[in-house]
Amino acid sequence: MGTLLQTLPDGPLDIVGDVHGELEALKDLLHHLGYGKDGRHPEGRHLVFVGDLVDRGPDSLGVVRLVAKLMEKGVASCIVGNHELNLLLGKRRAGNEWFWGEDQELRDHGHRIDQALANDDTRVEIMLFILRLPLALQRADLRVVHACWDTRAIKSLHEAQCGLVELFYDSEQAITLAAVKAGHRRNSMAANLARQNDNPVTVLTSGQERPAKEPFRAGGQTRYVERLPWWESYEDPIEVVFGHYWRALDPDIRAVKRGPYLFGERPFHQALGPLDNAYCVDFSVGYRNVARAKGDVTRRSTALAALRHPERVLMLDSGTTVAITGI
């Protein structure tokens, strides 16, 4: 098993956002980026996947197998997202029914959402793949993480003497004991927020959270906490790229309307943070399979995208390229 914090290769990179089982979109994107059928790029570019390869879309196994093949050839790197973490921890969530060999039904509509289903053999294959992945990648000029670059969490990865699953459970146990010792109930909001924000595995893969102003429904359950736009206080000069947050190509046409939209009125091609050196490369492609079931694909604007570094150009799976501003 590799270390939980690994080094990005030198040279030009194509950093791909959350794929969420959209195999055809990934193939289209790789074609537009100039990668050949053998997975290699004529300019020697390297692919970096920010995690969340799986769930929601029609062919998560196909995506995992393609990325694994690219990694075996040495032309790609990948990190763990919260959806891969859920599979490792055996957590059933809306959108990962396929992993358990079950059909997913569209809530309140009764339509089956098309997904290739896993079996015992493919579950083992997927788990072994995920266990090879680090939680973050870095080099002198760039950082890549799924949800949140957190200094304390990264320090924990440097110090970790165990694997991802062990680090998760050891951290959760220590945080829970500290919360109870401080007078909080085990399942209180204070304890839950501590487990979210202080566990290095959790904060890197699903970000920082705070109490929500109003409860809202998301992922099939009522939420009392909301995500925190941590990049607004990211003041390190090293650029950071991440996924996870369902950014919209058009803020007025968002795939997910529940909960706060963390990017305000900033256009999708604008960098984030006080130094304009943070960028979210997730453009809600995870909604596409639900959109197909609802028949509203044309109403929702989503994309699978890759940020080209150092060119700072965004490539969409449609073939559209857009220059990033501010970064």
C-alpha positions, 0 to 999 in steps of 0.5 A, spaced: 500 500 500 502 506 498 503 512 502 497 517 503 500 523 501 504 522 494 508 526 489 505 529 483 509 528 477 513 533 474 511 536 467 504 538 464 498 535 467 490 534 466 486 534 472 480 531 471 474 532 476 469 527 479 467 522 474 461 519 477 461 513 473 460 517 466 464 512 462 462 515 455 463 522 458 470 520 460 472 517 454 470 523 450 474 528 455 480 524 454 479 524 446 478 532 446 485 532 451 489 529 446 490 522 449 490 516 444 487 509 445 493 507 448 492 512 454 498 516 452 499 523 450 503 525 444 506 531 449 507 526 455 502 529 459 499 526 465 492 525 468 490 526 475 483 524 477 481 528 484 476 522 486 469 520 486 470 516 480 464 512 482 456 512 484 450 515 480 452 514 473 451 508 469 458 504 469 462 506 475 466 499 474 468 501 467 471 508 470 475 504 475 478 499 470 479 505 465 483 509 470 486 503 473 489 501 466 492 508 465 495 508 472 498 501 470 501 505 464 504 510 468 500 516 465 495 517 471 494 518 478 488 518 482 486 520 489 480 518 494 474 521 494 468 521 499 464 516 495 470 511 494 471 512 502 464 510 503 465 504 499 471 502 503 467 503 510 461 499 507 456 505 508 450 505 503 448 511 500 444 514 495 447 513 488 452 507 490 446 501 490 450 498 484 456 496 488 451 492 492 448 489 486 442 493 487 438 497 482 437 505 484 430 508 484 429 515 482 425 518 488 418 520 488 418 518 480 418 510 480 423 510 475 429 505 475 436 509 474 440 505 469 447 502 473 451 496 471 451 492 477 457 489 481 458 482 484 462 479 489 468 479 484 468 486 482 467 488 489 473 485 491 476 488 484 474 495 486 476 495 493 483 493 492 483 499 487 481 504 492 486 501 497 492 503 493 490 510 492 493 516 496 488 522 500 492 527 496 497 529 491 502 535 491 509 538 488 512 544 489 507 548 485 501 545 486 496 541 490 490 536 489 485 534 494 478 531 493 474 536 498 479 540 502 486 542 503 487 542 511 494 543 514 492 539 520 490 533 516 496 534 511 500 533 517 497 527 520 498 524 513 505 525 514 505 522 521 501 516 519 504 509 520 497 506 518 493 505 512 487 509 510 481 505 514 485 505 520 487 512 520 479 513 519 477 509 525 483 511 530 481 518 528 474 517 529 475 514 536 480 519 539 475 525 537 469 521 540 472 520 546 475 527 547 468 530 545 464 525 550 470 527 555 468 535 554 461 533 556 458 532 549 453 527 547 456 522 543 451 523 537 450 531 538 452 536 533 458 538 536 461 531 536 458 530 529 462 536 527 468 534 530 468 528 527 467 531 520 472 537 521 478 534 525 478 527 522 484 528 517 480 522 512 474 525 513 476 533 512 480 531 506 475 527 502 468 531 504 471 538 507 469 542 513 462 543 515 458 548 520 451 548 523 446 550 517 442 556 518 436 552 516 435 544 515 435 542 508 434 535 504 440 532 500 442 525 499 436 522 501 436 525 508 435 531 512 441 535 513 443 540 519 450 542 517 452 545 511 459 545 507 464 551 508 467 554 503 474 553 506 477 556 499 475 563 501 481 563 507 486 559 503 492 564 503 498 559 501 501 561 495 501 554 492 495 553 487 490 548 489 485 544 485 479 540 488 472 537 486 466 535 490 462 541 490 457 541 484 460 547 481 455 550 476 456 552 469 451 557 470 449 559 477 442 560 475 441 553 472 444 548 478 444 541 478 443 541 485 439 546 488 438 544 496 443 547 501 447 553 500 451 554 493 458 556 495 460 559 489 456 565 489 455 569 482 462 567 480 463 565 473 465 557 472 471 559 469 474 564 475 479 562 480 477 562 487 480 564 494 483 571 496 489 569 492 485 567 486 489 560 486 484 555 488 480 552 483 474 547 483 473 542 477 467 538 479 461 541 474 456 536 477 456 531 472 454 526 477 447 529 476 446 526 469 444 519 470 438 522 474 437 527 469 436 521 464 431 518 468 427 524 469 428 526 462 431 533 463 438 532 460 437 539 456 434 543 462 441 542 466 447 544 464 453 539 467 460 537 464 466 533 466 472 537 466 479 537 466 484 543 468 490 543 464 496 545 468 500 549 467 496 552 461 490 554 466 485 552 461 479 548 462 477 542 457 469 540 457 467 533 455 463 537 449 470 539 447 469 546 449 475 550 452 475 556 456 481 560 459 481 560 467 481 567 469 484 570 476 489 563 477 
